[in-house]
Amino acid sequence: MRRDDGLPGQIDDAIESIAELERKALAAASLQQRAIERFTLAVGRPRTVWIILVVVAIWIAINGFLALNGHPQIDPPPYFWLDGALALAALLMTILILTTENRMSEIEEQRSRLHLQISMLGDRKTAKIIQLLEELRYDMPQVQNREDREAQELTLPTDPHEVAAQLEKRTPNRGELPQDEVS
């Protein structure tokens, strides 16, 4: 069944499910979190680099102009106040970015768990379909019965615990050499 937007119903339903998950994730964020994310989104653009460069250039130019005209400088070289302001801005931006990244990481972790659950469900469904096809093949008199070891193996759903244990056992940890390279 096609909808008005030209997408089949199941694709439209999947898109709506994903959009609903995104809406829930946004609604779960606190007011402060949303404000921080809006701020980092606004500041994290190329124009911010140019604005900072212009402000620094104007600061240095004003101090240079005042020195040339015999007036006391606001912040004489090496620009102690400018340096402090930039360091404070860098510290605040780092904290804001880390705050945003922490929340994004939590959302990504939830998505990964959901993806794993859906994959496991798909694996179980596929195993069941193969099992039913194998039963159908044995029940149909016109189809010759034969032993298919691969089909028999595929009728069993994947055990995620066993897969995780084998992956842990067979893959090197960070910083370790793979077993092939150890001499």
DOGU-274378 format. One record per residue (C-alpha): residue number from 1; x, y, z. Coordinates in nm, 4 decimals. Layout:
[r NUM, [X, Y, Z]]
...
This chain:
[r 1, [0.0000, 0.0000, 0.0000]]
[r 2, [0.1413, 0.3381, -0.1041]]
[r 3, [0.0917, 0.6587, 0.0892]]
[r 4, [0.0499, 1.0102, -0.0498]]
[r 5, [0.4255, 1.0700, -0.0284]]
[r 6, [0.4926, 0.7787, -0.2656]]
[r 7, [0.6555, 0.5537, -0.0061]]
[r 8, [0.5326, 0.1995, 0.0578]]
[r 9, [0.3488, 0.1601, 0.3896]]
[r 10, [0.6184, -0.0436, 0.5658]]
[r 11, [0.8887, 0.2117, 0.4742]]
[r 12, [0.6664, 0.4985, 0.5871]]
[r 13, [0.5984, 0.3129, 0.9141]]
[r 14, [0.9727, 0.2564, 0.9685]]
[r 15, [1.0478, 0.6246, 0.9042]]
[r 16, [0.7733, 0.7282, 1.1459]]
[r 17, [0.9085, 0.4889, 1.4112]]
[r 18, [1.2573, 0.6357, 1.3773]]
[r 19, [1.1191, 0.9901, 1.3877]]
[r 20, [0.9237, 0.9023, 1.7027]]
[r 21, [1.2416, 0.7695, 1.8681]]
[r 22, [1.4183, 1.0964, 1.7802]]
[r 23, [1.1301, 1.3025, 1.9198]]
[r 24, [1.1404, 1.1014, 2.2448]]
[r 25, [1.5176, 1.1490, 2.2730]]
[r 26, [1.4780, 1.5256, 2.2289]]
[r 27, [1.1913, 1.5384, 2.4789]]
[r 28, [1.4005, 1.3478, 2.7360]]
[r 29, [1.6712, 1.6155, 2.7309]]
[r 30, [1.6584, 1.8768, 3.0042]]
[r 31, [1.6087, 2.2441, 2.9253]]
[r 32, [1.9762, 2.3109, 3.0066]]
[r 33, [2.0879, 2.0232, 2.7828]]
[r 34, [1.8822, 2.1501, 2.4897]]
[r 35, [2.0177, 2.5040, 2.5411]]
[r 36, [2.3759, 2.3728, 2.5453]]
[r 37, [2.3151, 2.1708, 2.2290]]
[r 38, [2.1623, 2.4704, 2.0497]]
[r 39, [2.4584, 2.6833, 2.1555]]
[r 40, [2.7202, 2.4299, 2.0424]]
[r 41, [2.5317, 2.3854, 1.7161]]
[r 42, [2.5327, 2.7617, 1.6574]]
[r 43, [2.8959, 2.8139, 1.7625]]
[r 44, [3.0329, 2.5030, 1.5941]]
[r 45, [3.0322, 2.6581, 1.2478]]
[r 46, [3.3108, 2.7967, 1.0284]]
[r 47, [3.1868, 3.1536, 1.0734]]
[r 48, [3.2785, 3.1311, 1.4436]]
[r 49, [3.6466, 3.0964, 1.3490]]
[r 50, [3.6251, 3.4108, 1.1396]]
[r 51, [3.4421, 3.6018, 1.4146]]
[r 52, [3.7085, 3.5060, 1.6686]]
[r 53, [3.9878, 3.6072, 1.4298]]
[r 54, [3.8212, 3.9422, 1.3618]]
[r 55, [3.7671, 4.0114, 1.7348]]
[r 56, [4.1307, 3.9260, 1.8138]]
[r 57, [4.2535, 4.1421, 1.5249]]
[r 58, [4.0358, 4.4333, 1.6390]]
[r 59, [4.1609, 4.3921, 1.9987]]
[r 60, [4.5229, 4.4012, 1.8840]]
[r 61, [4.4529, 4.6906, 1.6460]]
[r 62, [4.2847, 4.8990, 1.9188]]
[r 63, [4.5783, 4.8416, 2.1523]]
[r 64, [4.8225, 4.9299, 1.8730]]
[r 65, [4.6276, 5.2439, 1.7831]]
[r 66, [4.6202, 5.3572, 2.1465]]
[r 67, [4.9979, 5.2967, 2.1816]]
[r 68, [5.0733, 5.4937, 1.8611]]
[r 69, [4.8662, 5.7896, 1.9828]]
[r 70, [5.0288, 5.7994, 2.3277]]
[r 71, [4.7264, 5.6709, 2.5191]]
[r 72, [4.7451, 5.3903, 2.7727]]
[r 73, [4.6666, 5.0542, 2.6178]]
[r 74, [4.3695, 4.8501, 2.7390]]
[r 75, [4.5733, 4.5288, 2.7217]]
[r 76, [4.9382, 4.5819, 2.6254]]
[r 77, [5.1367, 4.2993, 2.4635]]
[r 78, [5.1547, 4.0085, 2.5396]]
[r 79, [4.7794, 4.0704, 2.5754]]
[r 80, [4.7193, 3.9183, 2.9179]]
[r 81, [4.3436, 3.9936, 2.9219]]
[r 82, [4.2903, 3.8684, 2.5676]]
[r 83, [4.4800, 3.5515, 2.6526]]
[r 84, [4.2679, 3.4991, 2.9645]]
[r 85, [3.9434, 3.5611, 2.7780]]
[r 86, [4.0390, 3.3159, 2.5038]]
[r 87, [4.1464, 3.0541, 2.7602]]
[r 88, [3.8152, 3.0915, 2.9460]]
[r 89, [3.6218, 3.0663, 2.6197]]
[r 90, [3.8195, 2.7546, 2.5261]]
[r 91, [3.7479, 2.5954, 2.8649]]
[r 92, [3.3761, 2.6719, 2.8420]]
[r 93, [3.3554, 2.5440, 2.4842]]
[r 94, [3.5332, 2.2234, 2.5838]]
[r 95, [3.2861, 2.1630, 2.8662]]
[r 96, [2.9880, 2.2423, 2.6425]]
[r 97, [3.1134, 2.0115, 2.3680]]
[r 98, [3.1792, 1.7309, 2.6170]]
[r 99, [2.8295, 1.7746, 2.7605]]
[r 100, [2.6782, 1.7505, 2.4137]]
[r 101, [2.8961, 1.4538, 2.3185]]
[r 102, [2.8034, 1.2655, 2.6362]]
[r 103, [2.4350, 1.2916, 2.5536]]
[r 104, [2.4948, 1.1989, 2.1905]]
[r 105, [2.6926, 0.8977, 2.3103]]
[r 106, [2.4021, 0.7867, 2.5308]]
[r 107, [2.1605, 0.8165, 2.2385]]
[r 108, [2.3994, 0.6235, 2.0121]]
[r 109, [2.4294, 0.3496, 2.2740]]
[r 110, [2.0500, 0.3198, 2.2871]]
[r 111, [2.0384, 0.2999, 1.9069]]
[r 112, [2.3066, 0.0310, 1.9077]]
[r 113, [2.1106, -0.1775, 2.1584]]
[r 114, [1.7946, -0.1344, 1.9513]]
[r 115, [1.9822, -0.2329, 1.6361]]
[r 116, [2.1197, -0.5424, 1.8101]]
[r 117, [1.7728, -0.6409, 1.9317]]
[r 118, [1.6256, -0.5983, 1.5846]]
[r 119, [1.9127, -0.7956, 1.4294]]
[r 120, [1.8663, -1.0761, 1.6812]]
[r 121, [1.4925, -1.0824, 1.6111]]
[r 122, [1.5639, -1.0949, 1.2361]]
[r 123, [1.8077, -1.3812, 1.2934]]
[r 124, [1.5448, -1.5749, 1.4886]]
[r 125, [1.2847, -1.5110, 1.2185]]
[r 126, [1.5249, -1.6253, 0.9461]]
[r 127, [1.6094, -1.9412, 1.1421]]
[r 128, [1.2390, -2.0156, 1.1801]]
[r 129, [1.1758, -1.9631, 0.8078]]
[r 130, [1.4606, -2.1995, 0.7200]]
[r 131, [1.3258, -2.4518, 0.9688]]
[r 132, [0.9784, -2.4309, 0.8127]]
[r 133, [1.1219, -2.4638, 0.4614]]
[r 134, [1.3177, -2.7708, 0.5676]]
[r 135, [1.0025, -2.9255, 0.7159]]
[r 136, [0.8138, -2.8415, 0.3977]]
[r 137, [1.0869, -3.0017, 0.1881]]
[r 138, [1.0621, -3.3239, 0.3906]]
[r 139, [0.6808, -3.3239, 0.3683]]
[r 140, [0.6628, -3.2773, -0.0106]]
[r 141, [0.6734, -3.6125, -0.1913]]
[r 142, [0.7940, -3.4636, -0.5230]]
[r 143, [1.1084, -3.3139, -0.3594]]
[r 144, [1.3897, -3.5575, -0.2979]]
[r 145, [1.5018, -3.5710, 0.0634]]
[r 146, [1.8692, -3.5063, 0.1213]]
[r 147, [2.0856, -3.4119, 0.4152]]
[r 148, [2.1756, -3.0421, 0.4136]]
[r 149, [2.4072, -2.9708, 0.7055]]
[r 150, [2.4239, -2.5983, 0.6347]]
[r 151, [2.0442, -2.5687, 0.6339]]
[r 152, [2.0328, -2.7648, 0.9607]]
[r 153, [2.2854, -2.5261, 1.1169]]
[r 154, [2.0943, -2.2233, 0.9910]]
[r 155, [1.7737, -2.3424, 1.1587]]
[r 156, [1.9363, -2.2664, 1.4928]]
[r 157, [1.9175, -1.9045, 1.6060]]
[r 158, [2.2488, -1.7387, 1.6872]]
[r 159, [2.3432, -1.7409, 2.0544]]
[r 160, [2.4651, -1.3844, 2.1193]]
[r 161, [2.6454, -1.4919, 2.4382]]
[r 162, [2.8473, -1.7558, 2.2532]]
[r 163, [2.9253, -1.5141, 1.9688]]
[r 164, [3.0407, -1.2484, 2.2188]]
[r 165, [3.2551, -1.5033, 2.4039]]
[r 166, [3.4189, -1.6233, 2.0817]]
[r 167, [3.4787, -1.2671, 1.9624]]
[r 168, [3.6418, -1.1831, 2.2949]]
[r 169, [3.8540, -1.4955, 2.2762]]
[r 170, [3.9656, -1.4542, 1.9132]]
[r 171, [4.0150, -1.0788, 1.8762]]
[r 172, [4.3138, -0.8923, 2.0213]]
[r 173, [4.2657, -0.6226, 2.2819]]
[r 174, [4.3738, -0.2684, 2.2046]]
[r 175, [4.7478, -0.2325, 2.2135]]
[r 176, [4.8098, -0.6052, 2.1746]]
[r 177, [4.9548, -0.7658, 1.8670]]
[r 178, [4.7286, -1.0096, 1.6816]]
[r 179, [4.8187, -1.3736, 1.7488]]
[r 180, [4.9491, -1.4123, 1.3904]]
[r 181, [5.2128, -1.1430, 1.4514]]
[r 182, [5.3346, -1.2691, 1.7892]]
[r 183, [5.6607, -1.4589, 1.7464]]
